[in-house]
Amino acid sequence: SRSSAASDVYKRQVQDHADDYTKFKSLLTKDETSAARIVHSLKGVAGSIKASRLAIIAATIEMTMKQSRAISEHDLEELEAAIKASIDAAFEYLDKQR
């Protein structure tokens, strides 16, 4: 069915971003351009799934990086928490669709 296909796509999208925080953290010191790409992508995905907490912190970190400033530990913790909360909410939503 169409909704089943849509939820499969949604699920795959969620899974694709599940380890973005780990990737972001490891790239931050080695490849800032790729790290910036991840946070930009997260901002876009967050906007499309209405995950405002994630969109806000991703935008904050993206701006910090564009200004060549250090990302605070608080912002890193918030990014990790927002990704986790968004993934948890997405899987909860998917479970209700069955």
Disulfide bonds with the S-S distance in Angstrom:
none
